[in-house]
């Protein structure tokens, strides 16, 4: 069992930056691919970013590529999402997720509770 807790969400103006954190417990963090998803009201869940256990493989959704950066510190059991050049369409609840195998982009075994990111115009 893995528990994931996101933090760092909030309100920011368009063009601004925010860094989300996700603290993991209850599992061997370094063996999991870690992912970020987001979901806006009335919209389907969207893949944002993923990073493999040793940070050797990184993937981003097209809408955030070039603006967001995913990273992890395994000794801290923490994954981050640095969000720059934020746009109103980035407004969503952001979820951290853990995937044992990293085979399917939209799959995860464990999910956090989410943190709200609101980008004002």
DRENDO-1510 file (C-alpha; in Angstrom, 1 decimal, always signed):
<recs>
REC; n; res; u; v; w
REC; 1; UNK; +0.0; +0.0; +0.0 .
REC; 2; UNK; +1.2; +3.4; -1.0 .
REC; 3; UNK; -0.1; +6.7; +0.3 .
REC; 4; UNK; +0.4; +9.9; -1.7 .
REC; 5; UNK; -0.1; +13.5; -0.4 .
REC; 6; UNK; +0.1; +16.4; -2.8 .
REC; 7; UNK; +0.8; +20.0; -1.7 .
REC; 8; UNK; +1.7; +23.3; -3.2 .
REC; 9; UNK; -1.5; +24.1; -5.1 .
REC; 10; UNK; -3.0; +27.6; -5.0 .
REC; 11; UNK; -4.0; +30.6; -7.0 .
REC; 12; UNK; -1.6; +32.2; -9.4 .
REC; 13; UNK; -1.9; +34.7; -12.3 .
REC; 14; UNK; -1.4; +33.7; -15.9 .
REC; 15; UNK; +2.2; +33.6; -16.7 .
REC; 16; UNK; +3.2; +32.8; -13.2 .
REC; 17; UNK; +4.8; +29.7; -11.7 .
REC; 18; UNK; +3.9; +27.1; -9.1 .
REC; 19; UNK; +5.7; +24.0; -7.8 .
REC; 20; UNK; +3.7; +21.0; -6.6 .
REC; 21; UNK; +5.1; +18.3; -4.3 .
REC; 22; UNK; +3.9; +14.8; -3.7 .
REC; 23; UNK; +5.1; +12.9; -0.6 .
REC; 24; UNK; +4.9; +9.1; -0.7 .
REC; 25; UNK; +4.9; +6.6; +2.1 .
REC; 26; UNK; +4.1; +2.9; +2.5 .
REC; 27; UNK; +6.1; +1.5; -0.4 .
REC; 28; UNK; +9.5; +1.4; -2.1 .
REC; 29; UNK; +9.4; +4.7; -3.7 .
REC; 30; UNK; +12.4; +4.3; -6.0 .
REC; 31; UNK; +10.7; +1.3; -7.8 .
REC; 32; UNK; +7.6; +3.3; -8.9 .
REC; 33; UNK; +7.1; +5.4; -11.9 .
REC; 34; UNK; +5.6; +8.6; -10.6 .
REC; 35; UNK; +3.0; +10.5; -12.6 .
REC; 36; UNK; +0.9; +13.7; -12.5 .
REC; 37; UNK; -2.6; +13.9; -13.8 .
REC; 38; UNK; -5.1; +16.8; -13.7 .
REC; 39; UNK; -8.8; +17.1; -14.0 .
REC; 40; UNK; -10.8; +20.3; -14.6 .
REC; 41; UNK; -14.5; +20.6; -13.9 .
REC; 42; UNK; -16.6; +18.9; -16.6 .
REC; 43; UNK; -13.5; +17.5; -18.4 .
REC; 44; UNK; -11.8; +14.1; -18.4 .
REC; 45; UNK; -8.7; +13.3; -16.5 .
REC; 46; UNK; -5.6; +14.4; -18.4 .
REC; 47; UNK; -2.1; +13.0; -18.3 .
REC; 48; UNK; +0.4; +15.7; -17.4 .
REC; 49; UNK; +3.8; +14.0; -16.8 .
REC; 50; UNK; +5.6; +10.9; -15.7 .
REC; 51; UNK; +9.1; +10.0; -14.5 .
REC; 52; UNK; +10.7; +6.6; -14.1 .
REC; 53; UNK; +12.2; +5.3; -10.8 .
REC; 54; UNK; +15.8; +6.5; -11.5 .
REC; 55; UNK; +14.6; +9.5; -13.5 .
REC; 56; UNK; +15.9; +8.0; -16.7 .
REC; 57; UNK; +12.7; +8.3; -18.6 .
REC; 58; UNK; +10.4; +11.4; -18.6 .
REC; 59; UNK; +7.2; +12.0; -20.5 .
REC; 60; UNK; +4.9; +15.0; -20.8 .
REC; 61; UNK; +1.5; +15.7; -22.1 .
REC; 62; UNK; +1.6; +17.8; -25.2 .
REC; 63; UNK; -0.3; +20.7; -23.6 .
REC; 64; UNK; +2.4; +21.2; -20.9 .
REC; 65; UNK; +5.5; +20.3; -22.8 .
REC; 66; UNK; +8.1; +23.0; -22.6 .
REC; 67; UNK; +6.4; +24.7; -19.6 .
REC; 68; UNK; +6.3; +22.0; -16.9 .
REC; 69; UNK; +9.1; +19.9; -15.4 .
REC; 70; UNK; +8.7; +16.7; -13.4 .
REC; 71; UNK; +11.5; +15.6; -11.1 .
REC; 72; UNK; +12.0; +13.3; -8.1 .
REC; 73; UNK; +14.2; +13.0; -5.1 .
REC; 74; UNK; +14.1; +9.3; -4.0 .
REC; 75; UNK; +15.9; +9.9; -0.7 .
REC; 76; UNK; +13.0; +12.2; +0.2 .
REC; 77; UNK; +10.3; +10.0; -1.3 .
REC; 78; UNK; +9.0; +13.0; -3.1 .
REC; 79; UNK; +8.1; +13.9; -6.7 .
REC; 80; UNK; +7.7; +17.5; -7.9 .
REC; 81; UNK; +6.0; +19.3; -10.7 .
REC; 82; UNK; +7.4; +22.7; -11.6 .
REC; 83; UNK; +4.8; +24.6; -13.5 .
REC; 84; UNK; +5.9; +27.7; -15.4 .
REC; 85; UNK; +4.2; +30.1; -17.9 .
REC; 86; UNK; +0.8; +29.0; -16.4 .
REC; 87; UNK; -2.3; +29.5; -18.4 .
REC; 88; UNK; -6.0; +29.7; -17.3 .
REC; 89; UNK; -6.5; +26.4; -19.1 .
REC; 90; UNK; -4.1; +24.8; -16.6 .
REC; 91; UNK; -6.7; +25.3; -13.9 .
REC; 92; UNK; -7.5; +21.9; -12.5 .
REC; 93; UNK; -7.2; +19.5; -9.6 .
REC; 94; UNK; -3.7; +18.0; -9.9 .
REC; 95; UNK; -3.2; +14.4; -8.8 .
REC; 96; UNK; +0.0; +12.5; -8.0 .
REC; 97; UNK; +0.0; +8.8; -8.9 .
REC; 98; UNK; +2.3; +5.8; -8.5 .
REC; 99; UNK; +2.7; +3.1; -11.2 .
REC; 100; UNK; +4.5; -0.2; -10.5 .
REC; 101; UNK; +5.5; -0.9; -14.1 .
REC; 102; UNK; +5.2; +2.2; -16.2 .
REC; 103; UNK; +3.7; +0.4; -19.2 .
REC; 104; UNK; +0.4; +2.3; -19.7 .
REC; 105; UNK; +0.5; +6.1; -19.8 .
REC; 106; UNK; -2.8; +6.6; -18.1 .
REC; 107; UNK; -2.6; +3.9; -15.6 .
REC; 108; UNK; -1.6; +4.1; -11.9 .
REC; 109; UNK; -1.9; +1.8; -8.9 .
REC; 110; UNK; -2.1; +4.5; -6.3 .
REC; 111; UNK; -3.5; +8.0; -6.3 .
REC; 112; UNK; -3.2; +11.1; -4.1 .
REC; 113; UNK; -6.2; +13.2; -3.0 .
REC; 114; UNK; -5.4; +16.0; -5.3 .
REC; 115; UNK; -4.4; +19.7; -4.9 .
REC; 116; UNK; -6.2; +22.6; -6.6 .
REC; 117; UNK; -4.4; +24.9; -9.0 .
REC; 118; UNK; -6.2; +27.9; -10.2 .
REC; 119; UNK; -4.7; +30.2; -12.8 .
REC; 120; UNK; -6.5; +33.6; -13.2 .
REC; 121; UNK; -6.4; +35.8; -16.3 .
</recs>
